[in-house]
């Protein structure tokens, strides 16, 4: 009796090769995608910490955006620390991150911070004129003559931050961000910020796939997505053809440790058009 098993086995020898050819690219893409998503998770965690640090900086710097932007850029420096983890490498990473944030700006892919609260409407309702002391600019200013460290009096518009436990807690209904909300002085001293950062996808093959998918999903991208797309174009024009930038964001809330002030032209203050409350 002739056995036909060997013939069947010979016919099935090529099946494993075909399956390997079909599955191997999928397994490679899955592996690379896992690596890229791990790096993206690391970047998002770094941004969460950086956003908290920026919010804490703003809480002691009168909710001014410039100190918050710099602190955000400094805290995002670990993402630029690639091969030289020493002190010198970290200093270079901080310089690179700060330059990226300030030179490019939000419109061209740099870091961006938006103050969600307090808004301009909240500031208009709760800010009052106050007299504060600032370092004496010169001898002709209104400074104590007998003091080595003279101080000058200056009138500023700010939301009170001291003795909140004994101040009036009555609420005011106002329109903020298109919504009618009830808010009091304690609520006005809560600083909520939203940070944006353009993260560069670096893992080959999957970076372009993820970028193309996100680009196809957001047919009408927002300003931050457009900024990251422009940054991608600039990077590719400069020779960095393997980096594709996508937007990531984070929120943080802290209680103000200093009065909220209007960031505007100090010579001709316009307290109803503060630069730090613009989105």
Secondary structure as UniProt FT lines:
FT   HELIX           5..11
FT   TURN            12..14
FT   HELIX           15..60
FT   TURN            61..63
FT   HELIX           65..75
FT   HELIX           77..80
FT   HELIX           87..99
FT   HELIX           100..104
FT   HELIX           106..108
FT   STRAND          112..117
FT   HELIX           120..126
FT   STRAND          127..135
FT   TURN            139..140
FT   TURN            145..146
FT   STRAND          151..159
FT   TURN            164..166
FT   STRAND          172..176
FT   TURN            177..178
FT   STRAND          179..183
FT   HELIX           185..188
FT   STRAND          190..201
FT   TURN            204..205
FT   HELIX           206..217
FT   TURN            219..220
FT   HELIX           223..237
FT   TURN            238..239
FT   TURN            241..242
FT   STRAND          244..255
FT   STRAND          260..261
FT   TURN            271..272
FT   HELIX           275..277
//
